[in-house]
Amino acid sequence: MANRPTSSSRSTVRAQSRPIELSLRQRRGLSYAVRYAIAFVLIVFAFVPVVWVVSASFNPSGSLVSIEIIPRNPGLANYQGLFENKYYPFKTWLLNSFKIAGTSTLLSVFSTAVAAYALSRFKFQGRALLMRAILIINVFPGILSMIALYTIMQQLGNHITFLGLDSHASLILIYTSGALSINVFLVKGYLDSIPIEIDESALVDGATHWQIFRLITLPLAKPILVTIAVLTFMAIYGDFILPRVLLSSADKLPIMVGLYLFQSADYAQNWGVFTAGAVIAALPILLIYILLQNYIIGGLTTGAVKL
């Protein structure tokens, strides 16, 4: 007669087949460990290229191929060569970028605020249709309109010279109008979170809509306006394709196109000068983001888009 399993052996088998149960403290510790591991990997992928570029900018050999994070005999020769070059005006390119991005940002923020205020506070026929049309237009990539923009500016320059090709005014016009779509939705969603009773109370006191917009709405909407201003400035400042297509004169180029010329022409083998220019070009964006990061976070997390 076969031996039957005893009760102790059966309990042992059940214990072995039972899944391992972790306590609440152990599960929490495992969760934190996974999060920190993922965060560490992301930080490494984000910071290694930055450290590599900064290191190359101080490397007198002018090479990106180096196994040393801190180069031997580091110096400022690359930065001196960047500013002392007679054929490529780096300082002019930097000023051009600030001029184009700053002017476009100011005009875009103002026009966006006016449009969003109208869509948020006024009820008119076709309002929802207009907002959906803006959203649909924003779905298509801007690169699809590149040929059309080039042709329009070429024809417009025949009648209005300062709005033609190879002009900062044409770039500012395109950037100002192109930044309206998604920014209008962000600002409108924020304005919808501001109680309309404030406007009604001001109207009762005799204020006009322009006074309400200028004295009440704009101060209350400061976080979202700063947010879209920073995001718009960063996008325009870092754009490469549109200026490369529309501008041809060396003294009118922005910094991103100018850096490309450094790399593709005389300095094709000297990456040190190129990386030095990249470091200087990135500093304004980094400084702006650090100073205004509280506004950016608050502006993006407040309000919701309502059609």
RAVENGI-V848065 format. One record per helix or strand. SS is the DSSP state (H for helix, E for strand). FROM is the first residue (numbers start at 0). TO is the last residue. Records with the same first field share a line. If there is no record, write none. Layout:
SS: FROM-TO + FROM-TO
This chain:
H: 6-16 + 23-56 + 76-83 + 89-120 + 126-138 + 141-156 + 160-162 + 167-177 + 179-191 + 195-203 + 208-219 + 221-236 + 240-245 + 249-251 + 254-263 + 270-300
